[in-house]
Amino acid sequence: MPAADRLTDIGNRIAAAAKAAGRAPGEVTLVAVSKTFGPAEIEPAIAAGQRVFGENRVQEAAGKWPALKDRHPDIELHLVGPLQTNKARDAVALFDVIQSVDRERIAAALAKEMDRLDRRPGLLVQVNTGAEPQKAGVLPEDTDAFVARCRETHGLAIRGLMCIPPIDEPPAPHFALLAKIARRLGLAELSMGMSADFETAIAHGATMVRVGTAIFGERETPV
Ligand SMILES: *Cc1c(COP(=O)(O)O)cnc(C)c1O
């Protein structure tokens, strides 16, 4: 199926899930996760009207997105993968939203580079809702204090929270937990839900769903 048809299908499913939850379809932004795919696959999605894209690696994104953004200046690019401090400058220069703020050193590095480059990407804090040792993100019980430090110590405006639930568990309790923490903190954006579970995420209040496979097809290189 061409990317345009898949995007139409996902858009319809997002609208139906929002409606079923008593929400307006416009409350949910589709972030098309294009990691591992090149301009040949991305351009048709842009031609079909998709404007918000996500990548999980700074270096990979820096290789392909500057040229695409030059051609399509209204693209909004999100970083959805882990960030290292030595990539903070590149990330601030390239991304419009960084969804993976998850530790003090990254918050400090982002604050510094945002001042230096005078560029202020939107920021989300990644929460490790399953407390998985190998996974990025602040622990649920540490989120309030971390968001407060981002704001007060580093002067960062945090717009919302992001999570990637454990692959071997039902996602709904994780989405519910993320929504509860965001509500408590008065944060508007909730980035949750991927190809397999974005409708469940929308039922729990997702404002951004990050969908890769269902738009671009299976990735050859697992990441
Ligand atoms: C790859 C990725 C996605 C998209 O996953 P699919 O299952 O292909 O839809 C979403 N979020 C993050 C953080 C990812 O790395």
The ligand as a MOL file (V3000), in Angstrom:
LIG
                    3D

  0  0  0     0  0            999 V3000
M  V30 BEGIN CTAB
M  V30 COUNTS 15 15 0 0 0
M  V30 BEGIN ATOM
M  V30 1 C 10.3860 3.3580 16.4160 0
M  V30 2 C 9.6620 4.1530 17.4280 0
M  V30 3 C 8.2810 4.3660 17.3040 0
M  V30 4 C 7.4380 3.7920 16.1760 0
M  V30 5 O 7.2550 2.4210 16.3900 0
M  V30 6 P 6.2940 1.5390 15.4150 0
M  V30 7 O 6.0060 0.3390 16.2190 0
M  V30 8 O 7.1140 1.2520 14.1990 0
M  V30 9 O 5.1110 2.3470 15.1140 0
M  V30 10 C 7.6630 5.1360 18.2750 0
M  V30 11 N 8.3410 5.6710 19.3120 0
M  V30 12 C 9.6750 5.4920 19.4390 0
M  V30 13 C 10.3680 6.1100 20.5990 0
M  V30 14 C 10.3740 4.7200 18.5230 0
M  V30 15 O 11.6970 4.5350 18.6820 0
M  V30 END ATOM
M  V30 BEGIN BOND
M  V30 1 1 1 2
M  V30 2 1 2 3
M  V30 3 2 2 14
M  V30 4 1 3 4
M  V30 5 2 3 10
M  V30 6 1 4 5
M  V30 7 1 5 6
M  V30 8 2 6 7
M  V30 9 1 6 8
M  V30 10 1 6 9
M  V30 11 1 10 11
M  V30 12 2 11 12
M  V30 13 1 12 13
M  V30 14 1 12 14
M  V30 15 1 14 15
M  V30 END BOND
M  V30 END CTAB
M  END
